[in-house]
């Protein structure tokens, strides 16, 4: 599915001009990358609802700038601190021949049948909800699937365990990207407390066991003295 967004060239710049745009229901923005930097403005309501779509954040978008179309990706946007208002938005041009760096959502499947959940009573913890990847624009996936079908209690799935589509790989951030935890099955709190209580019971019973023979020996010693 191609997502198309409409924009017009922004004629004025500056704080005052941007404020007037926002007050009129428009959003100031910028398009950069290969070629000239373009100052744009967009309809606020249309953009606001598009931003609520997961696909809008992880797709190659078609920007229609006054009839001229080009491929872009969302790079950044700024929301008002407490209003539901988009303050500014940035797009970067996409070159079909160069790899792009983008975050894509993670979709988790088979949580209910994971052994750690179904038989162990554990709870899935989603350590990551999205992942940085690199790929050519034509290979960009809508999401990366994370299969939890074999995840046991107290075990984790790491980035290295994920199955990537052809031409897609995890973006590297140092040498530990592959070992980064994506999801884990947490041991139930009740089980942890029960285990701690079970470990504490023998330790508490030991002093009592030692005291019992001593208590029996005391009357015997008195009888011997008589």
KETOR-373064 format. One record per residue (C-alpha): x, y, z. Coordinates in steps of 0.02 Angstrom, whole numbers, plus 50000, padded with zeros to 5 digits. Layout:
% KETOR-373064
XYZ ...
END
This chain:
% KETOR-373064
500005000050000 500695017049950 500395031350069 500295048149983 500435064850072 500075081950000 501085097650033 501345115049966 502905125849963 503095136750118 503325154750065 503775162150235 504965156850373 505305161550553 504455159050720 503055171450687 502665164150516 502635146450586 501455151750726 500265159450600 500305143450497 499855132850648 498445144650695 497725142550520 497725123450531 499365120650437 500995112250490 502705118850439 503945105850380 505535102550284 506125090150152 507985086750139 509185073950070 509845072949892 509365089049803 508805105649872 508085108150045 506235112050027 505185121550154 503425114550152 501745116150239 500385102850260 498585101350319 498635098050506 497135086450524 497625075250379 499405073950444 498855071150625 497805055850581 499145048850466 500405049850609 499275038450711 499535024650583 500955012450616 501305010850430 501595029550411 503135028350521 503905013250433 503525015650249 504215024250097 502965038450073 502475047449914 502585066149939 501505076049817 502235093549819 501115103949707 500985090249577 502785084349586 502955067449671 504475060149756 504855046249880 505225051450059 505265044050233 504725051850396 506245057050496 505565067250641 504055076850704 503705088050854 502095088050953 501445101951065 501855098351249 500035096051299 498915099151148 498545086451013 499445097350887 500875093550768 502125107750778 503375103050643 503835088350531 505395082650437 505515071250286 507055064250200 507125059750016 507355041349977 508625035549848 508085018949773 509905013849748 510495017049927 510115007650087 508985016650208 509075016450398 507355015750478 506405009050628 505084995950594 503804988950718 503944971550793 502404960450784 502354946750916 501454930350878 501054914250975 501164922351146 499744911751216 500554895151167 502314899451227 502784885751353 503324898651480 501584906251475 500464891151443 501244879051566 502414889951668 501184903651709 502414917051656 502094933651573 502864940151411 503874956051430 504134965651268 505844973351293 505794980551115 504294986051013 505264991850861 506954988450783 508224998450683 508544990250515 509454994050354 508874989050180 508544995650006 506865004649989 506154990249884 506514977850025 505744988050167 504574976850268 503014983450353 503564974650513 504714961150583 503854945650653 504384938750822 503814920650850 503664916351035 503014898451011 504544890251090 504954902851225 505134894751396 504974901851570 506414913551611 507074912751433 507294926851307 507284930051119 508724940451054 508964950550895 510064936450828 508574924450841 507444934650727 507094929650547 507364944350431 506644945650255 507874944850111 508924960550097 508514966350274 509704966550421 509774974050595 510664990750604 512244989150707 512474999750863 514134993450930 514564975050946 513104969351054 511634971750935 511414953050904 511354949451092 510054962951129 508484955651210 506864957651113 505664948551229 505734937551383 504564926751487 504584933351664 504394921051808 502754924351903 502994934352062 502064921252165 503274907752107 504774918252158 504034921152332 503594902652351 505364897652302 506104909852426 504964903252563 505454885252521 507294889652532 507044898652697 506064884452779 507534872052803 508614886052873 507284890653000 506974872453046 508814868753083 508944878653248 507334870653309 507984853353268 509574856753367 508604863553515 507474848353530 508834835653584 509534848353706 507824850553784 507634831753806 509384829953880 509084842654020 507804832054118 508894816654098 510374825754174 509334830554326 508774812554354 510594806654349 511074818954488 509714811954601 
END
